[in-house]
Amino acid sequence: MTQIQYGQIEVALLQLRIAIHKSPLDTAKVSHAWTTFKSNIDHVD
């Protein structure tokens, strides 16, 4: 299993926040940021 550092989760969350607040909303970027964040959460050790 991949070891995820908490710093990586913080970065992924920040990227998600930035993607959500962009105008106009780019749903592809939001989806990618969410997938990355969710993956990090699922693989945290």
N, C-alpha and C positions, 0 to 999 in steps of 0.2 A: 504494500500500500504506500502511496506517495505521502511523504510528510509535508504538511502545509504549515508554514509559520504564521503566527497571528498577524504579522506585518503584511503578509500577502493578502489576508482577508481585509485588512484596513484599506489597502490600495484598491482592491476590487470593489469595495463598498464606495470609496471615493469616486472611482470611475463610473459606477452605476449612478451615483448622485449627479455627476456632471452630465452624463448622457440624458438623464431625465429632465434636467433643467435647460438643455439646449433648445433654442428656438430657431427654426421650426424643429419639432420633435422628429428625430431619426429613429424609427422603430427598430431598424436593423441593429443600430448601435446599442440601443437599450436592451434588446434581446441578447446580444453578444455579451454585454456587461453583466446582465442577470445570470446567464449561463456560467460565466467565469466565476462570479460570486458564489452561486449555488454549488458549483463543483468544489470550490475551495472549502466551503462549509462542510460538504459531505465527506471530504478527505482529511479533515483536520485531525491531528494526533495529539 
